[in-house]
Amino acid sequence: MQNSSIYKILFLLKLLCEKDYTKKELLDEFKKSNIKTSGVSISAYIKKLKQNKINIEIYKKKNKNIYHFKRNPAQFNLTKEETDAIYDIKKLLYAKKDYNKIRKVIRLFCKLIFFAKGDELRSNLLDFGYYSSLNWCLVKVLEEHCKNKDIILIDYILSEGKNKKLTVHADDLRIGDWSNRLYLWCTLDKSKYLSYISVDKIYMVEKIIQKNVPFEVFKNTLRYRISKSLYEEIDLNKKEKLVFLDNKFATIECPLEDDFFIIQRLMSFCPDLYYISDEKIRNKVKEKLEILKTSYEKEYI
């Protein structure tokens, strides 16, 4: 079974757990969630559910076929291929960097555990790693503040376990480019530059200081220069743009938002990296190169 098929079957079961549907209504629900399917496929999914002893009945109402999920003690089991497909679905979701879709699938799987046979299968359905530990109620609260561009006071958990109150101007929630963690993008206190805070380190939103505040953010940018030959080999990411190209060098500009990601990217360009505009980033790259050099020298002594 293809990964997309098992997801669609589970999505169909999730809908029928909520209420009865005609085939047209089911197709409309799939369309609302941007999931491509057809009437023929819906019939095939119903057949597959029945094969797994999940009782889907069809009754007539005003000359229309209505699909009804009959709640009973029936349970379903999955083949190894189907269980592997669940892992693949999760990997694809992580790669998409869309936390909202991950949240929807977690909700779906939470409903399915009541019909799953065996603790191992239930555990597999519920295991979303980092995302299983997120406070999704807090995420919903932060989404609203980001939408309204509110200035809020948050209770933040420091690395040593202590708490600190932070005043932030909420802007956006998104998964990091370099990791699967969810971050709140915001300005801290009276800063005019965007920063990011790991959502799992936010204990709670204590209060709203000011609602609906327009943003006045200054975009801090970085320029770096690499060889023309390297530029022709690599692909720029969506935040980078070429500002100058000659016979020897390519000068590229990007927003200076995430120091860790930028430093890792610049390190990957060595030894064809010739210039970094920001002094702090430049010094950090030099420091890491010195550490690497010392490490190699020790290894070959």
C-alpha positions in Angstrom: 0.0 0.0 0.0 1.3 3.4 -0.9 2.0 5.9 1.9 -0.6 8.3 0.6 -3.3 5.6 0.5 -2.9 4.6 4.2 -3.0 8.3 5.2 -6.2 8.8 3.2 -7.8 5.7 4.7 -7.0 7.0 8.2 -8.3 10.4 7.3 -11.6 8.9 6.1 -12.0 6.9 9.3 -11.4 10.1 11.3 -14.2 11.8 9.4 -16.6 8.9 9.9 -15.8 8.8 13.6 -17.2 12.3 13.8 -20.5 11.9 11.9 -22.2 10.3 8.9 -21.4 11.5 5.3 -22.5 11.0 1.7 -19.8 10.2 -0.7 -20.0 13.8 -2.1 -19.6 15.2 1.4 -16.6 13.0 2.0 -15.0 14.2 -1.2 -15.7 17.8 -0.1 -13.9 17.2 3.2 -10.9 15.7 1.4 -10.8 18.8 -0.9 -11.0 21.2 2.1 -7.9 19.5 3.5 -6.1 19.6 0.1 -6.1 15.8 -0.2 -6.6 14.5 -3.7 -8.9 11.5 -4.1 -11.9 10.3 -6.1 -15.3 8.6 -5.6 -13.8 5.3 -6.8 -10.9 5.7 -4.2 -13.4 6.4 -1.4 -15.1 3.1 -2.2 -11.8 1.3 -2.1 -10.9 2.9 1.3 -14.2 1.8 2.7 -13.5 -1.8 1.5 -10.1 -1.7 3.1 -11.6 -0.5 6.5 -14.1 -3.4 6.3 -11.3 -5.9 5.7 -9.7 -4.6 8.9 -13.0 -5.4 10.7 -14.0 -1.8 11.1 -17.8 -1.8 10.5 -18.8 0.9 8.0 -22.4 0.6 7.0 -24.3 2.3 4.2 -28.0 3.3 4.6 -30.3 5.3 2.4 -31.7 8.8 3.1 -33.6 10.8 0.6 -32.3 8.5 -2.2 -28.7 9.1 -1.1 -26.2 6.6 0.2 -25.0 7.6 3.7 -21.8 6.1 5.2 -22.0 5.3 8.8 -19.3 4.1 11.2 -20.9 1.6 13.6 -19.1 1.8 16.9 -18.4 -1.6 18.2 -15.5 -3.4 19.9 -13.8 -4.1 16.5 -10.1 -3.4 16.3 -7.7 -3.1 13.4 -4.2 -4.4 13.0 -1.7 -3.3 10.4 0.8 -5.4 8.3 4.5 -4.6 8.6 4.3 -2.8 5.3 1.5 -0.6 6.6 3.2 0.1 9.9 6.3 1.1 7.9 4.1 3.4 5.9 3.1 5.2 9.1 6.7 6.0 9.8 7.1 7.2 6.2 4.1 9.5 6.6 5.7 11.0 9.7 9.1 11.5 7.9 7.3 13.2 5.0 5.5 15.5 7.4 8.7 16.5 9.2 10.4 17.2 5.9 7.5 19.6 4.9 8.2 21.8 8.0 4.5 22.4 8.3 3.6 22.1 12.0 -0.1 22.6 11.3 -0.3 19.5 9.2 1.7 17.6 11.9 -0.9 18.7 14.5 -3.8 17.5 12.3 -2.2 14.0 11.9 -1.5 13.8 15.6 -5.2 14.5 16.3 -6.2 11.9 13.7 -3.9 9.2 15.2 -5.2 10.0 18.7 -8.6 8.9 17.6 -7.4 5.8 15.9 -5.6 4.3 19.0 -9.0 3.3 20.4 -9.4 0.9 17.4 -5.7 -0.2 17.2 -4.9 -3.7 18.3 -2.1 -4.1 20.8 0.0 -1.7 22.8 2.9 -1.6 20.3 0.7 -0.4 17.5 -1.0 2.2 19.8 2.5 3.4 20.8 3.6 3.7 17.2 0.6 5.7 16.3 1.1 8.2 19.1 4.9 8.5 18.8 5.7 11.8 17.1 8.9 12.4 19.0 9.4 16.0 19.8 6.0 17.0 18.6 4.3 14.6 21.1 5.8 16.6 23.9 4.7 20.1 22.6 2.0 21.9 24.5 -0.4 22.3 21.6 -2.8 24.5 23.7 0.0 26.9 24.1 0.8 26.8 20.4 -2.9 27.8 19.7 -2.5 30.7 22.1 0.7 31.8 20.5 -0.9 31.6 17.0 -3.5 34.1 18.0 -0.9 36.5 19.4 1.1 36.2 16.2 -1.9 36.8 14.1 -2.8 40.0 16.0 0.9 41.0 16.4 0.5 41.4 20.2 3.1 42.4 22.7 3.0 39.7 25.4 4.8 38.7 28.6 5.9 35.1 28.6 7.4 32.9 31.3 10.5 31.4 29.7 12.5 28.4 30.9 16.2 28.9 30.9 18.7 26.2 30.1 19.6 25.8 33.8 16.0 25.2 34.7 15.2 28.6 36.1 12.4 30.8 34.8 12.7 34.3 33.3 10.0 36.8 32.3 10.4 38.1 28.7 8.4 40.8 26.9 8.1 39.9 23.2 6.3 41.2 20.2 4.9 38.1 18.5 5.3 37.7 14.8 5.2 34.1 13.5 5.5 30.4 14.4 7.5 28.1 12.2 9.8 25.1 12.3 13.5 25.7 12.2 15.5 25.3 8.9 18.1 23.2 10.7 15.9 21.2 13.1 12.4 20.0 13.7 11.8 22.3 16.7 9.0 24.9 16.6 10.1 28.5 17.2 8.3 31.7 18.0 9.7 34.5 15.9 9.5 37.8 17.7 11.3 40.9 18.8 12.6 40.9 22.3 11.8 43.8 24.6 12.6 47.0 22.6 14.8 45.4 19.9 14.0 46.2 16.3 15.5 42.9 15.0 13.6 39.6 14.9 14.8 36.8 17.2 13.5 33.3 17.7 12.5 31.4 20.9 12.0 27.6 21.1 8.3 27.1 21.9 9.0 24.1 24.1 11.0 26.5 26.4 7.9 28.8 26.9 6.1 27.8 30.0 3.1 30.1 29.5 1.9 33.4 28.3 1.4 35.5 31.5 -0.4 38.5 30.0 -1.1 40.7 27.0 0.8 43.9 27.4 -0.6 45.6 24.2 -2.8 44.2 21.4 -2.5 44.7 17.6 0.8 46.5 17.5 2.2 47.1 13.9 5.7 45.8 13.3 8.7 48.1 12.7 11.4 45.5 12.1 14.8 46.3 10.7 16.1 43.4 8.6 19.7 42.7 9.5 21.4 41.3 6.4 24.6 39.5 5.8 26.7 39.5 2.7 29.3 36.9 1.8 31.6 36.2 -1.1 32.4 32.8 -2.6 34.2 31.6 -5.7 32.3 31.8 -9.0 33.0 28.1 -9.6 31.4 27.1 -6.2 28.4 29.4 -6.9 27.8 27.5 -10.2 27.8 24.2 -8.3 25.5 25.1 -5.4 21.8 26.0 -5.1 20.9 29.2 -3.2 18.2 28.7 -0.6 14.9 30.6 -0.7 16.3 33.4 1.6 19.5 34.0 -0.4 20.0 36.2 -3.4 22.9 37.0 -5.8 23.8 40.6 -5.7 27.1 40.6 -7.7 28.9 38.2 -10.0 32.2 38.6 -11.9 34.7 36.3 -13.4 36.1 35.2 -10.0 33.6 35.8 -7.3 29.9 35.7 -6.4 28.5 38.0 -3.7 25.4 36.7 -2.0 23.0 38.4 0.5 20.7 36.8 3.1 18.8 37.9 6.2 20.8 37.6 9.4 18.2 35.7 11.5 19.7 32.5 12.6 23.4 32.6 13.6 23.7 28.8 13.9 22.3 28.0 10.5 24.3 30.7 8.7 27.5 29.7 10.4 27.0 26.0 9.4 26.2 27.1 5.8 29.3 29.4 5.6 31.5 26.6 7.0 30.3 24.3 4.2 31.6 26.8 1.6 35.2 26.7 2.8 37.8 26.9 1.4 36.0 28.9 -1.4 34.6 31.5 1.1 36.4 34.8 0.8 34.4 37.5 2.7 31.8 37.8 5.5 30.3 41.2 6.1 29.2 40.7 9.8 32.1 40.8 12.2 30.5 38.6 14.8 29.7 35.9 12.3 33.1 36.3 10.7 34.8 35.7 14.1 32.7 32.7 14.9 33.5 31.1 11.6 37.3 31.8 12.2 37.0 30.3 15.7 35.4 27.1 14.4 38.0 26.8 11.6 40.7 27.1 14.3 39.1 24.4 16.3 38.9 22.1 13.3 42.5 22.8 12.4 43.7 22.0 16.0 41.7 18.8 15.9 43.2 17.6 12.7 46.7 18.5 13.9 46.3 16.5 17.1 45.0 13.5 15.1 48.1 13.3 12.9 50.7 14.0 15.5 
